[in-house]
Amino acid sequence: MKLKFINVKQAIEYKISFCRCFMRPFMIILFSLWVLSCEKSIDYQIENQKSEVVMYAFPMPDSTFKVHVSYTTDILSQKEFEEISNVEISIQVNDETIITADYPDGTDWYALDNVNVSGEDSVKIQLSINDSLYVTSRTQIPEPIQIISFDTTRVLEYNEDGVEEEMLQCNLNFFDPTDIDNYFQIRVDAYTTLSDNDNLSRTAETIDIIEKDKVFISQDYEATLLADIDYQSTFSDYLINGQYYSVSFLIPNEYINNTGDKQKRIVYLYLFSLSSEYYNYVRSVAEQEAFREDPFYEQSNVYTNVTNGLGAFAGLALDVDSFTIYNNLE
């Protein structure tokens, strides 16, 4: 049978209709195959890494010597660490064994009594696990750097929102010893006492200081400058070696103005002297946190100085000063 068309338009419409009817079953088949391929399951086996011993200890003068020991957790575990047992701890100070003790099962941090350290002491820790695995590390306790003086001035500065406000500029003055590499950390805590109908309440918080001084600029590598990493106010003597120096920073407005209530606010200033191990550990933790989910930077590993294990054994020391910002309790 031959089809007759009234005009060209009618012939074209017929061909289009014919093609659609012919192609529809073919497209359905292709779509079905694609859906089936998407639903195909893929087996992926995650192999857990062998558990390793984790050890942390940060000895400092005039402070309790505490140690944490555990196993690393597997990749799917919700625990922060796995408990460890059959661990014997030995502490040496200047190559003399001070104490040997068993690490209590189920302990987060174990306080070792009668372990006293001083500046320039060399301290070694050794863990014996099941009498077969020996985990060791060593650090040197730094000498505390004395705060010579501390000055404050109220100034006008721009905050993060670009608004000018009154802040407290602080200048911490100290002398950096020559001939050795020194590492520091500044921490500022505010202790506030509030009187309400003769009832006193007290709060304590660490102030997020604004780092304005050149010593806080990273000397590690270029990527850290762009990432704006919070290094927890740590710095080295790279720019000030062997000098008397006044390091400056700002305390934000929210901490320096009384709300009108009967309050007293005392600020404690801590100048930590850090071993190189502690300095490297703190900064590596900050870098890993900053780069963890950023695809544009190379991932950073957390520093460890533990042989046959992971973690950090690092000494530090401190000097402290304080001043009162306001007081209308009296």
Disulfide bonds with the S-S distance in Angstrom:
none
